[in-house]
Amino acid sequence: MTAYLYQLTATAAQVCLPVPVAAAAPDGFLDLLDHWQTLIGATTGGLLGVAGAWIVAVSARSRERRIAASMVLPDLVQLVAAGMSIETALDKIEKIDALDEVQQAGARAFHAMRKLEEWRPRLFALHTSAIGQLSDIDARLYSHLFQCQIVHHTFEEGMDARRASHEALMSVNFDATDPNAYRGSPPPTRPDSRLYADWRLCVEHATLANYFLDRLVFSRWPQWCQRLRMAVRPNDLDQRSAALLSSGTLPAVPPVTNPAPVAPA
């Protein structure tokens, strides 16, 4: 019986078709595949590492910019608010019909200097290296910040000289009969009209720098969206910035400042 089953099984095995066997891989194919797999994995890991480091660097740089902008912003807001307050107070002063335009402008500058002598904002961050950290955001922003810093420094020097000249003048005892009475008087300082022009120029640079900080640093929209809007549809502040940076001077008519200082979002 056992021999019969063996014979039957052997006969069935000979009748059935053989099962095809898969072709063997070429020599070295598995080694080549392993090599390229390792290379691709290392390259992918390196690229992911570079991308992660770039994201961290961009985030850190953005955070530094926002910190620097937050330091400079209060100084700009103070200048803008003080400029608005001074202009509002000067507009309330009644004009004297007997004076011509030049004399009216001189009287306006004199009253402005008196008010600025009583109170004006004291700036700190604008005269530090904080503005240097904002230099690579936009050329217009840095130009306004730098010009605001320079003009404000010149204005403060002029105001200090004006105060010193006034104090020295008040301390001199003039004698009308003495021909040498005026010899010890202090030298003339910069005229009030020039100091007032420096003040207005400083406020205008602060207003425009405040605008660009709000749009390019504190805005929720990406910078490229704001730049595209500024290029395609420039508003009044964009046009004022272009005119000021191209000419370096203010127009004859004082521009109207923003109704409210811009605050970070």
C-alpha positions as a Markdown table, in Angstrom:
| # | Residue | x | y | z |
|---|---|---|---|---|
| 1 | Met | 0.0 | 0.0 | 0.0 |
| 2 | Thr | 2.8 | 2.4 | 0.9 |
| 3 | Ala | 4.6 | 1.6 | -2.3 |
| 4 | Tyr | 1.4 | 2.2 | -4.3 |
| 5 | Leu | 0.9 | 5.7 | -2.8 |
| 6 | Tyr | 4.5 | 6.6 | -3.5 |
| 7 | Gln | 4.2 | 5.5 | -7.1 |
| 8 | Leu | 1.0 | 7.5 | -7.5 |
| 9 | Thr | 2.6 | 10.6 | -6.0 |
| 10 | Ala | 5.6 | 10.4 | -8.2 |
| 11 | Thr | 3.5 | 10.0 | -11.3 |
| 12 | Ala | 1.4 | 13.1 | -10.4 |
| 13 | Ala | 4.6 | 15.1 | -9.8 |
| 14 | Gln | 5.9 | 14.2 | -13.3 |
| 15 | Val | 2.5 | 15.1 | -14.9 |
| 16 | Cys | 2.2 | 18.6 | -13.3 |
| 17 | Leu | 4.0 | 21.6 | -14.9 |
| 18 | Pro | 6.9 | 23.0 | -13.0 |
| 19 | Val | 6.4 | 26.3 | -11.1 |
| 20 | Pro | 8.5 | 29.1 | -12.6 |
| 21 | Val | 11.2 | 30.5 | -10.3 |
| 22 | Ala | 11.9 | 34.2 | -10.3 |
| 23 | Ala | 15.0 | 35.3 | -12.0 |
| 24 | Ala | 17.9 | 36.0 | -9.7 |
| 25 | Ala | 19.0 | 39.7 | -9.3 |
| 26 | Pro | 22.0 | 40.7 | -11.3 |
| 27 | Asp | 25.3 | 40.6 | -9.5 |
| 28 | Gly | 25.8 | 43.8 | -7.3 |
| 29 | Phe | 22.2 | 45.1 | -7.7 |
| 30 | Leu | 21.4 | 44.7 | -4.0 |
| 31 | Asp | 24.7 | 46.4 | -3.0 |
| 32 | Leu | 23.9 | 49.3 | -5.4 |
| 33 | Leu | 20.4 | 49.7 | -4.0 |
| 34 | Asp | 21.7 | 49.7 | -0.5 |
| 35 | His | 24.3 | 52.3 | -1.4 |
| 36 | Trp | 21.8 | 54.7 | -3.1 |
| 37 | Gln | 19.3 | 54.2 | -0.3 |
| 38 | Thr | 21.9 | 55.3 | 2.2 |
| 39 | Leu | 22.9 | 58.3 | 0.1 |
| 40 | Ile | 19.3 | 59.4 | -0.5 |
| 41 | Gly | 18.6 | 59.1 | 3.2 |
| 42 | Ala | 21.6 | 61.2 | 4.2 |
| 43 | Thr | 20.8 | 63.9 | 1.6 |
| 44 | Thr | 17.2 | 64.1 | 2.7 |
| 45 | Gly | 18.3 | 64.3 | 6.4 |
| 46 | Gly | 20.8 | 67.1 | 5.5 |
| 47 | Leu | 18.2 | 69.1 | 3.6 |
| 48 | Leu | 15.7 | 68.8 | 6.4 |
| 49 | Gly | 18.4 | 69.9 | 8.9 |
| 50 | Val | 19.2 | 73.0 | 6.8 |
| 51 | Ala | 15.5 | 73.8 | 6.4 |
| 52 | Gly | 15.0 | 73.6 | 10.1 |
| 53 | Ala | 18.0 | 75.8 | 10.9 |
| 54 | Trp | 16.8 | 78.3 | 8.3 |
| 55 | Ile | 13.3 | 78.4 | 9.9 |
| 56 | Val | 14.8 | 78.9 | 13.4 |
| 57 | Ala | 17.1 | 81.7 | 12.1 |
| 58 | Val | 14.3 | 83.5 | 10.3 |
| 59 | Ser | 12.1 | 83.3 | 13.4 |
| 60 | Ala | 14.9 | 84.6 | 15.6 |
| 61 | Arg | 15.6 | 87.4 | 13.2 |
| 62 | Ser | 11.9 | 88.3 | 13.0 |
| 63 | Arg | 11.7 | 88.4 | 16.8 |
| 64 | Glu | 14.8 | 90.7 | 17.0 |
| 65 | Arg | 13.2 | 93.0 | 14.5 |
| 66 | Arg | 9.9 | 93.2 | 16.5 |
| 67 | Ile | 11.8 | 93.9 | 19.7 |
| 68 | Ala | 13.9 | 96.7 | 18.1 |
| 69 | Ala | 10.8 | 98.1 | 16.5 |
| 70 | Ser | 8.9 | 98.0 | 19.8 |
| 71 | Met | 11.8 | 100.0 | 21.3 |
| 72 | Val | 11.8 | 102.7 | 18.6 |
| 73 | Leu | 8.0 | 102.9 | 18.3 |
| 74 | Pro | 7.4 | 104.9 | 21.5 |
| 75 | Asp | 9.8 | 107.6 | 20.4 |
| 76 | Leu | 8.1 | 107.9 | 17.1 |
| 77 | Val | 4.7 | 108.1 | 18.6 |
| 78 | Gln | 5.8 | 110.8 | 21.0 |
| 79 | Leu | 7.2 | 112.9 | 18.1 |
| 80 | Val | 4.0 | 112.5 | 16.1 |
| 81 | Ala | 1.8 | 113.3 | 19.0 |
| 82 | Ala | 3.9 | 116.3 | 20.0 |
| 83 | Gly | 3.9 | 117.6 | 16.4 |
| 84 | Met | 0.1 | 117.3 | 16.2 |
| 85 | Ser | -0.3 | 119.1 | 19.5 |
| 86 | Ile | 2.1 | 122.0 | 18.5 |
| 87 | Glu | 0.4 | 122.5 | 15.1 |
| 88 | Thr | -3.1 | 122.4 | 16.7 |
| 89 | Ala | -2.0 | 125.0 | 19.3 |
| 90 | Leu | -0.4 | 127.2 | 16.6 |
| 91 | Asp | -3.5 | 127.1 | 14.5 |
| 92 | Lys | -5.5 | 128.6 | 17.4 |
| 93 | Ile | -3.4 | 131.7 | 17.5 |
| 94 | Glu | -5.0 | 134.6 | 15.8 |
| 95 | Lys | -3.1 | 136.1 | 12.9 |
| 96 | Ile | -2.2 | 139.8 | 12.9 |
| 97 | Asp | -3.4 | 141.3 | 9.6 |
| 98 | Ala | -0.6 | 144.0 | 9.7 |
| 99 | Leu | 2.1 | 141.3 | 9.3 |
| 100 | Asp | 3.0 | 139.9 | 5.9 |
| 101 | Glu | 3.5 | 136.2 | 5.1 |
| 102 | Val | 7.2 | 136.2 | 6.1 |
| 103 | Gln | 6.4 | 137.9 | 9.4 |
| 104 | Gln | 3.5 | 135.6 | 10.0 |
| 105 | Ala | 5.8 | 132.6 | 9.5 |
| 106 | Gly | 8.4 | 134.1 | 11.8 |
| 107 | Ala | 5.7 | 134.7 | 14.5 |
| 108 | Arg | 4.5 | 131.1 | 14.1 |
| 109 | Ala | 8.0 | 129.8 | 14.5 |
| 110 | Phe | 8.6 | 132.0 | 17.6 |
| 111 | His | 5.5 | 130.6 | 19.3 |
| 112 | Ala | 6.4 | 127.1 | 18.3 |
| 113 | Met | 9.8 | 127.4 | 19.9 |
| 114 | Arg | 8.3 | 128.8 | 23.1 |
| 115 | Lys | 6.0 | 125.8 | 23.4 |
| 116 | Leu | 8.9 | 123.4 | 22.6 |
| 117 | Glu | 11.0 | 125.1 | 25.2 |
| 118 | Glu | 8.3 | 124.4 | 27.8 |
| 119 | Trp | 7.9 | 120.8 | 26.8 |
| 120 | Arg | 9.1 | 118.4 | 24.1 |
| 121 | Pro | 9.6 | 114.6 | 24.1 |
| 122 | Arg | 12.8 | 113.2 | 25.3 |
| 123 | Leu | 13.9 | 110.4 | 23.0 |
| 124 | Phe | 16.1 | 107.5 | 23.9 |
| 125 | Ala | 15.8 | 104.4 | 21.6 |
| 126 | Leu | 16.0 | 106.5 | 18.4 |
| 127 | His | 19.6 | 107.5 | 19.3 |
| 128 | Thr | 20.7 | 103.9 | 20.0 |
| 129 | Ser | 21.8 | 101.1 | 17.7 |
| 130 | Ala | 18.2 | 99.8 | 17.7 |
| 131 | Ile | 17.5 | 101.4 | 14.3 |
| 132 | Gly | 20.4 | 99.4 | 12.9 |
| 133 | Gln | 18.5 | 96.2 | 13.5 |
| 134 | Leu | 15.8 | 97.5 | 11.2 |
| 135 | Ser | 18.1 | 98.5 | 8.3 |
| 136 | Asp | 17.5 | 95.4 | 6.2 |
| 137 | Ile | 13.7 | 95.5 | 6.3 |
| 138 | Asp | 13.1 | 98.3 | 3.8 |
| 139 | Ala | 15.3 | 101.1 | 2.5 |
| 140 | Arg | 12.6 | 103.7 | 3.0 |
| 141 | Leu | 12.0 | 102.7 | 6.6 |
| 142 | Tyr | 15.7 | 103.0 | 7.5 |
| 143 | Ser | 16.1 | 106.3 | 5.6 |
| 144 | His | 13.3 | 107.8 | 7.6 |
| 145 | Leu | 14.6 | 106.5 | 10.9 |
| 146 | Phe | 18.2 | 107.6 | 10.1 |
| 147 | Gln | 17.1 | 111.1 | 8.9 |
| 148 | Cys | 14.8 | 111.5 | 11.9 |
| 149 | Gln | 17.7 | 110.7 | 14.2 |
| 150 | Ile | 20.1 | 113.2 | 12.5 |
| 151 | Val | 17.5 | 116.0 | 12.3 |
| 152 | His | 16.4 | 115.5 | 15.9 |
| 153 | His | 20.0 | 115.6 | 17.1 |
| 154 | Thr | 20.6 | 118.9 | 15.1 |
| 155 | Phe | 17.3 | 120.3 | 16.5 |
| 156 | Glu | 18.3 | 119.5 | 20.1 |
| 157 | Glu | 21.7 | 121.1 | 19.7 |
| 158 | Gly | 19.9 | 124.2 | 18.3 |
| 159 | Met | 17.5 | 124.3 | 21.2 |
| 160 | Asp | 20.3 | 123.9 | 23.7 |
| 161 | Ala | 22.2 | 126.8 | 22.1 |
| 162 | Arg | 19.1 | 128.9 | 22.0 |
| 163 | Arg | 18.5 | 128.3 | 25.7 |
| 164 | Ala | 22.1 | 129.0 | 26.6 |
| 165 | Ser | 22.1 | 132.2 | 24.5 |
| 166 | His | 18.9 | 133.4 | 26.2 |
| 167 | Glu | 20.3 | 132.7 | 29.7 |
| 168 | Ala | 23.5 | 134.5 | 28.9 |
| 169 | Leu | 21.6 | 137.4 | 27.4 |
| 170 | Met | 19.5 | 137.7 | 30.5 |
| 171 | Ser | 22.5 | 137.7 | 32.8 |
| 172 | Val | 24.2 | 140.6 | 31.0 |
| 173 | Asn | 23.6 | 144.1 | 32.6 |
| 174 | Phe | 23.3 | 146.5 | 29.7 |
| 175 | Asp | 24.2 | 150.1 | 30.2 |
| 176 | Ala | 23.0 | 152.4 | 27.4 |
| 177 | Thr | 25.8 | 154.9 | 28.2 |
| 178 | Asp | 28.5 | 152.3 | 27.9 |
| 179 | Pro | 29.7 | 151.7 | 24.3 |
| 180 | Asn | 31.1 | 148.3 | 25.3 |
| 181 | Ala | 27.9 | 147.0 | 26.9 |
| 182 | Tyr | 27.0 | 144.7 | 24.0 |
| 183 | Arg | 30.5 | 143.4 | 23.5 |
| 184 | Gly | 29.9 | 140.5 | 26.0 |
| 185 | Ser | 26.6 | 139.5 | 24.5 |
| 186 | Pro | 26.4 | 135.9 | 23.3 |
| 187 | Pro | 26.8 | 135.1 | 19.6 |
| 188 | Pro | 23.6 | 134.8 | 17.6 |
| 189 | Thr | 22.1 | 131.3 | 17.4 |
| 190 | Arg | 20.1 | 129.6 | 14.7 |
| 191 | Pro | 16.9 | 131.5 | 13.9 |
| 192 | Asp | 13.6 | 130.2 | 15.2 |
| 193 | Ser | 12.3 | 129.7 | 11.7 |
| 194 | Arg | 15.2 | 127.3 | 11.0 |
| 195 | Leu | 14.6 | 125.4 | 14.3 |
| 196 | Tyr | 10.9 | 125.2 | 13.5 |
| 197 | Ala | 11.7 | 123.8 | 10.0 |
| 198 | Asp | 13.9 | 121.2 | 11.6 |
| 199 | Trp | 11.2 | 120.2 | 14.0 |
| 200 | Arg | 8.6 | 119.8 | 11.3 |
| 201 | Leu | 11.0 | 117.8 | 9.2 |
| 202 | Cys | 11.8 | 115.5 | 12.2 |
| 203 | Val | 8.1 | 115.0 | 12.9 |
| 204 | Glu | 7.4 | 114.2 | 9.2 |
| 205 | His | 10.2 | 111.5 | 9.2 |
| 206 | Ala | 8.8 | 110.1 | 12.4 |
| 207 | Thr | 5.3 | 109.9 | 10.9 |
| 208 | Leu | 6.5 | 108.1 | 7.8 |
| 209 | Ala | 8.8 | 105.7 | 9.8 |
| 210 | Asn | 5.9 | 104.9 | 12.1 |
| 211 | Tyr | 3.8 | 104.1 | 9.0 |
| 212 | Phe | 6.4 | 101.7 | 7.5 |
| 213 | Leu | 6.9 | 100.0 | 10.9 |
| 214 | Asp | 3.2 | 99.4 | 11.1 |
| 215 | Arg | 3.0 | 98.0 | 7.6 |
| 216 | Leu | 6.2 | 96.0 | 7.4 |
| 217 | Val | 6.8 | 94.8 | 11.0 |
| 218 | Phe | 3.6 | 94.8 | 13.0 |
| 219 | Ser | 1.2 | 94.0 | 10.2 |
| 220 | Arg | -0.5 | 90.6 | 10.1 |
| 221 | Trp | -0.1 | 90.5 | 6.4 |
| 222 | Pro | 3.1 | 89.2 | 4.8 |
| 223 | Gln | 5.7 | 91.9 | 3.8 |
| 224 | Trp | 5.4 | 91.0 | 0.1 |
| 225 | Cys | 1.7 | 91.8 | 0.2 |
| 226 | Gln | 2.3 | 95.2 | 1.7 |
| 227 | Arg | 5.2 | 95.9 | -0.8 |
| 228 | Leu | 2.9 | 95.0 | -3.7 |
| 229 | Arg | 0.2 | 97.3 | -2.5 |
| 230 | Met | 2.6 | 100.1 | -2.0 |
| 231 | Ala | 3.9 | 99.6 | -5.6 |
| 232 | Val | 0.6 | 99.2 | -7.3 |
| 233 | Arg | -1.7 | 101.5 | -5.3 |
| 234 | Pro | 0.5 | 104.0 | -3.2 |
| 235 | Asn | -1.5 | 106.0 | -0.7 |
| 236 | Asp | -0.9 | 109.5 | 0.5 |
| 237 | Leu | 1.8 | 108.4 | 3.0 |
| 238 | Asp | 3.6 | 106.5 | 0.3 |
| 239 | Gln | 3.6 | 109.5 | -2.0 |
| 240 | Arg | 4.8 | 111.8 | 0.8 |
| 241 | Ser | 7.6 | 109.4 | 1.6 |
| 242 | Ala | 8.8 | 109.3 | -2.0 |
| 243 | Ala | 8.6 | 113.1 | -2.3 |
| 244 | Leu | 10.5 | 113.6 | 1.0 |
| 245 | Leu | 13.2 | 111.1 | 0.2 |
| 246 | Ser | 13.7 | 112.5 | -3.3 |
| 247 | Ser | 13.8 | 116.2 | -2.3 |
| 248 | Gly | 14.9 | 116.0 | 1.3 |
| 249 | Thr | 12.7 | 119.0 | 2.2 |
| 250 | Leu | 9.1 | 119.5 | 3.2 |
| 251 | Pro | 6.6 | 121.2 | 0.9 |
| 252 | Ala | 5.7 | 124.8 | 1.4 |
| 253 | Val | 2.4 | 124.0 | 3.0 |
| 254 | Pro | 2.7 | 121.9 | 6.2 |
| 255 | Pro | 1.3 | 118.4 | 5.6 |
| 256 | Val | -1.5 | 117.1 | 7.8 |
| 257 | Thr | -0.2 | 114.5 | 10.1 |
| 258 | Asn | -2.0 | 111.3 | 10.9 |
| 259 | Pro | -5.1 | 111.7 | 13.1 |
| 260 | Ala | -3.8 | 109.1 | 15.5 |
| 261 | Pro | -0.4 | 107.5 | 16.0 |
| 262 | Val | -0.1 | 103.9 | 14.8 |
| 263 | Ala | 0.2 | 101.3 | 17.5 |
| 264 | Pro | 1.5 | 97.7 | 17.1 |
| 265 | Ala | -1.2 | 95.2 | 16.3 |
